Amino acid sequence: REVASQALGQVCLLRVAARAVAGLLSTLSLDLLGVKGMFPSLVVLPIWIIVALVWPIVETLHALQTKSSERKVWLFYWLCYAAGTWLLYYFEWLIKIPFLILGFYMDIYYEAQIAVVFYLVFPKTRGIFLLQEHLESNASAIGVAASEKMKDMALVVRERLVDLNKRLH
């Protein structure tokens, strides 16, 4: 599993599509090491590519051609995709902890990723619309809370730096 995590970490953030494919190829290496998921990696890989990349690309191109209001939603999807890729790059070890515990019974980490992305892009659920509406409606509250947390963290960091400066001099 460490080899797969390191393989995932080698891909550039700006090449989001290449990062997704590399992540899925790492499931193949896990399968070769004897780690089995709920579905074979040869099934998970094409499903991931179709659900997370091909389907949203088609929807994005359709929204761009028709100049519909969905362009904003699909732009939001791709921003979330890039943010999710970045999040997995740095914090996948933390996200995997519950799945490692569950892994004693069955390994469903990649299947859970597909389920989340499927929920976001499936036409009947369109979770990306709900996520965008939620963030837009609560943006001011989220911004105030984030600003307060950042100020608190800045004060703590400043205090520690002042203490460190006093110790050094």
N, C-alpha and C positions, 0 to 999 in steps of 0.2 A: 504494500500500500504506500510506503514511503517513496518507492521508485515512481509510482504513478503520480503522487503529489509533486515530486520534483520535476517530472516531465511536464506537468501542467504549468509549473511556474516558469518555464523557459520561453513561453510565447509572449510576444509584445502585446501590450494593452490596446494599441491602436488597430491591431489586426484582430478584431473581435471574432470574425468568422473563422479565422485560422485557429484561434484559441479554442473555440467550441469543438472543432474537429479534432484538435489535439487532445482535448479532454475526453472525447469519446473514444479516441484510439487508445487512451490509457485504460479504458475498461477492457479492451481486448487483451492488454498485457496482464491485467488482473485475472482475467479468465485463464490465461495461459499459466499463471502461477497457482491455479487451483482454487481461487476465490470465486465462488458461484453466487450470482444474484438470482432474483426471481425469474428473470428472463435471460436467455443467452445474450451475450454481448453483440452477436451478429444480428440480433433483433433490435436491441436497444439503440445501437448506433444509427441505423437508418431512420428509426422513429424519431430520435433526437434531431437529426438533420432536417427531417421533414417538418416537425412541429416547431422547432425553435428558429430555423433559418428559412427554409423554402417557403413555407406558408406565410410567415410575416413579410418576406420579400415580395411575394405575389400581391398580398394585400396592400403593401406600401406602394408598389408600382401602380396598382389599380386606383388607389386614392390620389396619387399624383396625376395620373392621366385624366381622371374625371374632375380633378380640382375640387374634391369634396372636402367637407369639414373634418373628415377622418384623418387627413394628413397630420394634424396636430397630435392625434392619438397614436399614430404609428411612429411619429418622431419620438413621442414619449416612450413607446415600447423600446425603441432602439437605444434611448438614453438609459432606460432601466436595464436593458441587456448589457450595455457597457458597464454600468454601475455594478450589476450582478457579477460580471466577469471580474471586475476589480476586487469586489468583495470576496469572491471565491479564491482569487489569487493570494490574498493576504490572510483570510480567516477561514479557509476551508477546513482546517484542522479543528476549529471550534464548532463549526456547523456539523461536522461529521461525528462528534462525540455521541449524540443520541443514537445515531445510526450504527456506531461501533458497538454500543451496548445491545441494540436490537440485532446486530449482526451475529450474535451467538445463535439466533434462531433462523433469521433470513436476512440477506443483504439486499436492502431495497433503496439504497441511497440514490442511484441513478434513476430508478423508476419514480422516486419521489420528485426528483428534478423535472422529469418529463411530465408528471401530473400537474405540477405548479405551472409550467409553461403552457401546457394544454389548456388549463383553466384560464390563463391569461388571453390566449388567442382564439379559442373555440368560439364560433359565431353565436352559439346559443347562450354561452355564459359571458363572454367578452369581459373577463375580469380586469383587463387593462383599462377599460372604460370606467369601471367602478373604482379602481385604484386611482386613476387620474382625477375623477370627481372628488374622491375623498381627500386627496392631497390639495386640490384647488380650494375646496371649501374650508379646510382647516389650515391653510398655509400661514395665515397670520398667527394662529395659536402655536403652530409648530415653530415658526420663526422666532416668536417671543421666548418660547421654552429653550430653543437651541441657543439663543443669544444669552439668556440667563446662565445656562450651563457653561458656555464659553467664558463668560465674565468670571464666574466662580473658579473655573479651572485656571484662568489667567492669574487670578489673585493668588491661588495656591502655588502656581509655578513661580510667580514673582517673589513670594515669601521664601520659598525654598532657595531661589537664586540669591536673595539677600543674605539668608543664613549661610549659604555656601561661601559667599563673598566675605562675610565676617570671619568665618573659620580660616579662610586662606590668608587673610591679612592680619 
